[in-house]
Amino acid sequence: MGPLLAAALLSLSAVPAAAEASITWRGKRLKLAQLPGELEGATARAIALWEPWAAKQGYKIDVDDAARLVILTPRTSSRANKARSLSAKCEEWFEALLPPPPRAAAAPATGGIPEDPEAPRSKPLPPPRDTTVETGIAAPDTQTPVLLVLAKEKDQVSAAAFLGSLRADLAAWARSAPEKLGFVVEVPLCAAYVEDAAGQEEWDADHELVSRVARLLTLARFSQMPYWLACGLAFEAEMTLDGSIWSYPYRDEFVYTVEHAAWPGDLAREFEGRAGKPLGIDEVARWRRGVWDGDAARKAWGLTRYLAQAHAKSMHLVLEDLRRHRDEHGRVTQDDGTWRRSPDYEVPAEEQLAILKRRCGEKVLEEASAWFPKAAAKAK
């Protein structure tokens, strides 16, 4: 039994049996102590980890039919069915695009990585809020993601405090939770967003869910990706499933309605006038956690969509190469010969480009630049 599961079960012992959270899978009510064999392993650990918190806070637990995602919603909410339906569509898209790559079994390693805030769309404008924390490193495809569909901001404070009690390296982040809105954590793998937050108007709960699930699935299979690609995949999930984008990380200013589906045309117009000056890797790789860069975000989505459509058979290998590079190079050797994760390590832009060229061809960026106007024309 791992330390996180042990902590969850220890907390469970303090909760009266009558307060056990409702657990549902494939329409059947389940007991934590009697989960079926199909839910053994990572999914059972994820349920056991969050059940004490869910019981105390009045949340129910739903497991998607494929047992790939655990969803927590308020006991009185009707969002569970919609959340399962949307997440299933996102999972289907993700599995088709990014199947498990060939890889040898790897032992889990540990480390700490505070990651990216993602500002909500709001009117009137609030201060920047929404933080993502990817902390810890887990072996690929060894965790079942947990999505928390939170009712109120106070529930996020409670969930963050719960996470902070499980990991010392999350304690400081948890204390800042009242200032932020939404999060993603890599170990234990979970994401949250708040459905009824102050000032949240130009916003769409379904798109937020899709975006969060895409981020979770990417982390589960490939760990932390370059920021542009992690966001690009979340944008592409939104665009594929609903033809528009509503989740803009770190963005504070008002989003006009016409912006949600404007990126294809914007890219087409820009690159029609850039003959002889193709997209450069720095135009997307410069985007860093903590800020909104609309130009880089638009190009990050465009390059991600190009890879997804023109290099669908090799895109999962691009992400696997990036994962391996970060795993091999993002380590700091200690004086005693042991090593630890470097929390700030980023795969250098030139290495990202080398991986893209190796998997997708030497002219990958030139071809993407020529593709943007053609793809927009086809979409009309």
C-alpha positions in Angstrom: 0.0 0.0 0.0 1.5 3.4 -1.0 1.7 6.4 1.3 -1.1 8.3 -0.4 -3.5 5.4 -0.2 -2.5 4.8 3.4 -3.2 8.5 4.2 -6.6 8.3 2.5 -7.6 5.2 4.4 -6.4 6.7 7.7 -8.7 9.7 7.1 -11.5 7.3 6.2 -11.3 5.7 9.6 -12.3 9.0 11.2 -15.4 9.3 9.0 -18.6 7.6 10.3 -19.8 4.7 8.0 -23.0 6.5 7.4 -21.1 9.3 5.8 -19.4 7.2 3.1 -19.6 8.9 -0.3 -21.8 7.4 -3.0 -19.7 5.5 -5.6 -21.2 4.7 -8.9 -19.9 2.7 -11.9 -21.9 1.6 -14.9 -25.1 2.5 -13.1 -24.3 0.4 -10.0 -23.8 1.7 -6.5 -20.6 0.4 -5.0 -19.0 0.2 -1.5 -15.4 1.3 -1.1 -14.6 -2.0 0.7 -16.2 -4.1 -2.1 -15.0 -2.6 -5.4 -15.2 -5.1 -8.3 -12.1 -6.6 -9.7 -12.3 -4.4 -12.9 -11.6 -1.4 -10.7 -8.6 -2.9 -8.9 -5.2 -1.1 -9.1 -4.9 2.6 -10.0 -8.7 3.2 -10.2 -9.3 1.7 -6.8 -6.5 3.7 -5.3 -7.8 6.9 -6.8 -11.3 6.2 -5.4 -9.9 5.4 -1.9 -7.7 8.5 -1.9 -10.6 10.9 -2.5 -13.5 9.1 -0.8 -12.8 10.6 2.7 -12.8 14.1 1.2 -15.9 13.5 -0.9 -17.8 12.1 2.1 -17.0 15.0 4.3 -17.7 17.7 1.6 -20.9 16.2 0.3 -19.6 14.9 -3.1 -20.4 11.8 -5.0 -18.0 9.7 -7.0 -18.6 8.4 -10.5 -16.3 6.2 -12.5 -16.5 6.4 -16.3 -17.5 3.2 -18.0 -14.0 2.4 -19.2 -12.6 3.0 -15.6 -10.1 5.6 -17.0 -11.4 8.6 -15.1 -12.9 9.2 -11.6 -15.3 12.2 -11.4 -16.4 14.0 -8.3 -19.5 16.1 -8.3 -21.7 17.7 -5.6 -24.2 15.2 -4.2 -27.1 17.4 -5.2 -25.7 18.2 -8.7 -27.1 16.8 -11.9 -23.8 17.3 -13.8 -22.4 13.8 -13.3 -24.1 12.3 -16.4 -23.0 15.2 -18.6 -19.5 15.0 -17.1 -19.2 11.3 -17.9 -20.5 11.8 -21.5 -18.1 14.7 -22.3 -15.2 13.0 -20.7 -15.9 9.8 -22.6 -15.8 11.8 -25.9 -12.6 13.4 -24.9 -11.0 10.0 -23.9 -12.1 8.6 -27.3 -10.4 11.5 -29.1 -7.3 11.2 -27.0 -6.9 7.5 -27.4 -7.3 7.7 -31.2 -4.7 10.5 -31.5 -2.2 9.5 -28.8 -2.3 5.7 -28.1 0.2 4.2 -25.7 3.7 4.3 -27.4 6.1 1.3 -27.2 8.0 1.6 -24.0 9.8 -0.6 -21.4 8.3 -0.7 -17.9 9.7 2.0 -15.7 9.8 2.4 -11.9 8.1 5.5 -10.5 10.4 8.4 -9.6 9.7 11.4 -7.4 10.3 15.1 -7.6 8.4 18.4 -7.3 7.2 20.7 -10.1 4.9 23.7 -9.3 3.3 24.4 -12.7 0.9 26.8 -14.4 -1.9 29.1 -13.4 -4.7 29.3 -16.0 -6.8 32.4 -15.7 -10.6 32.1 -16.1 -12.6 34.3 -18.5 -14.4 36.8 -16.5 -16.4 40.1 -16.6 -15.8 42.3 -14.7 -12.1 41.5 -14.7 -10.7 39.8 -11.6 -7.1 39.5 -10.6 -5.3 36.6 -12.3 -6.6 33.3 -10.8 -6.5 29.6 -11.5 -3.3 27.8 -10.9 -2.1 24.4 -12.1 0.5 22.5 -10.1 2.2 19.5 -11.6 4.1 18.1 -8.7 5.8 14.8 -8.4 6.7 12.3 -11.2 4.9 9.0 -11.8 5.6 6.3 -14.3 3.4 6.6 -17.5 -0.1 5.2 -17.4 0.1 4.2 -13.8 -2.4 6.7 -12.4 -6.2 7.0 -12.9 -7.0 10.7 -13.2 -9.5 12.3 -10.9 -11.6 15.3 -12.0 -13.2 17.5 -9.3 -16.3 19.4 -10.6 -16.5 21.8 -7.7 -19.6 23.8 -6.8 -18.0 26.8 -5.0 -14.6 28.4 -4.4 -14.7 27.2 -0.8 -14.7 23.6 -2.1 -11.5 24.3 -3.9 -9.9 25.6 -0.8 -10.9 22.4 1.0 -9.7 20.1 -1.8 -6.3 21.9 -2.0 -5.9 21.6 1.8 -6.6 17.9 1.5 -3.9 17.6 -1.1 -1.5 19.7 1.0 -2.0 17.3 3.8 -0.9 14.4 1.6 2.3 15.9 0.2 4.7 18.3 2.0 5.7 19.8 -1.4 2.0 20.8 -2.0 1.5 22.5 1.4 2.6 26.0 0.4 0.6 25.8 -2.8 -2.5 24.7 -0.9 -2.3 27.7 1.3 -2.5 30.0 -1.7 -5.7 28.2 -3.0 -8.0 31.0 -1.9 -6.2 33.3 -4.4 -6.5 31.0 -7.4 -9.2 29.2 -9.3 -8.9 25.7 -10.6 -5.8 23.4 -10.6 -4.1 20.4 -12.0 -1.8 18.2 -9.9 0.4 15.5 -11.4 0.8 13.3 -8.3 -1.8 12.4 -7.1 -3.2 13.0 -10.6 -6.2 15.3 -10.4 -7.7 18.4 -11.8 -10.4 20.8 -10.6 -12.5 23.7 -11.8 -15.3 25.7 -10.1 -18.6 25.9 -11.8 -20.1 28.8 -9.8 -17.3 31.2 -9.1 -17.5 35.0 -8.6 -17.1 37.0 -11.8 -17.2 34.0 -14.1 -19.4 35.1 -17.0 -17.8 34.6 -20.4 -17.1 31.0 -19.6 -18.4 27.5 -20.5 -18.4 24.7 -18.0 -18.5 22.0 -20.7 -15.4 23.4 -22.4 -13.6 23.7 -19.1 -14.3 20.1 -18.4 -13.0 19.0 -21.8 -9.9 21.1 -21.4 -9.1 19.7 -17.9 -9.7 16.1 -19.0 -7.3 16.6 -22.0 -4.7 17.9 -19.6 -5.2 15.0 -17.2 -4.9 12.4 -20.0 -1.8 14.0 -21.3 -0.1 14.0 -17.9 -1.2 10.4 -17.2 0.5 9.1 -20.4 3.3 11.5 -21.0 4.0 13.5 -17.9 4.7 17.2 -18.2 5.0 18.4 -21.8 6.3 21.7 -23.1 3.7 24.3 -22.1 2.7 25.1 -25.7 2.0 21.5 -26.5 0.1 20.8 -23.3 -2.1 23.8 -24.0 -2.3 23.0 -27.7 -3.7 19.6 -27.0 -6.3 21.0 -24.6 -7.3 23.7 -27.2 -7.5 20.9 -29.9 -9.8 18.8 -27.7 -12.1 21.8 -27.4 -12.0 22.6 -31.1 -12.5 19.0 -32.2 -15.4 18.4 -29.9 -17.3 21.7 -30.3 -15.6 23.8 -32.9 -14.5 26.6 -30.5 -12.2 27.4 -27.7 -13.3 28.8 -24.3 -10.5 27.9 -21.9 -7.6 30.4 -22.1 -4.9 29.8 -19.5 -3.8 32.9 -17.6 -6.0 35.2 -19.7 -7.6 38.1 -17.6 -9.1 40.4 -20.3 -12.5 40.0 -21.7 -13.0 37.5 -24.5 -15.3 38.6 -27.3 -17.8 36.1 -28.6 -16.2 36.1 -32.1 -12.8 35.1 -30.7 -13.9 31.6 -29.7 -13.8 30.2 -33.3 -11.5 32.8 -34.9 -8.1 31.1 -34.7 -8.2 29.1 -38.0 -9.0 32.3 -40.0 -6.4 34.3 -38.0 -3.7 31.8 -38.7 -4.6 31.6 -42.4 -4.4 35.4 -42.9 -1.1 35.7 -41.0 0.6 32.9 -42.9 -0.7 33.9 -46.3 1.4 37.0 -45.9 4.5 35.1 -44.5 5.8 33.6 -47.7 9.4 32.8 -47.1 9.1 33.2 -43.3 7.7 29.9 -41.9 6.8 29.3 -38.3 9.7 29.2 -35.9 9.8 26.9 -32.9 10.5 29.9 -30.6 7.1 31.4 -31.6 5.4 28.6 -29.6 8.2 27.5 -27.2 8.6 31.0 -25.8 5.2 30.7 -24.0 5.8 30.1 -20.3 3.6 29.2 -17.5 2.3 32.2 -15.6 1.4 34.5 -18.5 -1.1 34.7 -21.3 0.5 35.0 -24.8 -2.3 35.1 -27.3 0.0 35.0 -30.3 1.9 32.0 -29.0 -1.3 30.3 -27.9 -2.9 30.6 -31.3 0.2 29.2 -33.0 0.5 26.5 -30.4 -3.0 25.3 -31.3 -2.3 25.6 -35.0 0.9 23.6 -34.8 -0.9 21.0 -32.6 -3.8 20.6 -35.1 -1.4 20.3 -38.0 0.5 17.5 -36.2 -2.8 15.8 -35.3 -4.0 15.9 -38.9 -0.9 15.6 -41.0 1.2 13.4 -38.7 -1.5 11.5 -36.7 0.4 8.2 -36.9 3.6 9.6 -35.3 2.3 12.3 -33.0 2.3 10.0 -29.9 5.9 9.2 -30.7 6.7 13.0 -30.6 5.2 13.2 -27.1 7.0 10.1 -26.0 10.4 11.4 -27.2 9.7 14.7 -25.3 8.8 12.7 -22.2 12.0 10.6 -22.4 14.2 13.7 -23.0 12.8 15.4 -20.0 13.1 12.2 -17.9 16.7 11.8 -18.9 17.9 15.4 -18.7 15.7 16.9 -16.0 17.8 15.4 -13.2 20.3 16.9 -10.8 23.0 14.6 -9.4 23.7 15.0 -5.7 27.1 14.7 -4.0 26.3 11.2 -2.8 25.5 10.0 -6.3 21.7 10.1 -6.0 19.6 12.4 -8.1 16.6 14.5 -7.8 14.2 16.2 -10.3 15.0 19.7 -11.5 11.7 21.5 -10.9 12.3 24.1 -13.5 13.6 21.9 -16.3 12.2 22.6 -19.8 13.1 20.7 -22.9 15.1 23.3 -24.9 13.4 24.7 -28.0 16.1 23.3 -30.2 15.6 19.8 -28.8 11.9 20.1 -29.3 12.5 21.0 -33.0 15.0 18.2 -33.4 12.3 15.7 -32.1 9.7 17.2 -34.4 12.0 16.9 -37.4 13.0 13.3 -36.6 9.4 12.2 -36.3 7.6 14.4 -38.8 10.3 15.4 -41.4 12.9 18.1 -41.8 10.4 20.6 -43.2 7.8 20.1 -40.5 7.5 23.8 -39.6 7.6 25.0 -43.2 4.9 22.5 -44.1 2.8 23.5 -41.1 3.0 27.2 -42.2 1.8 26.3 -45.7 -1.0 24.1 -44.3 -2.6 26.8 -42.1 -4.2 28.8 -45.0 -5.3 25.5 -46.8 -6.9 24.1 -43.7 -8.9 27.3 -43.1 -10.1 27.3 -46.7 -11.3 23.7 -46.4 -13.2 24.6 -43.2 -15.3 27.2 -44.9 
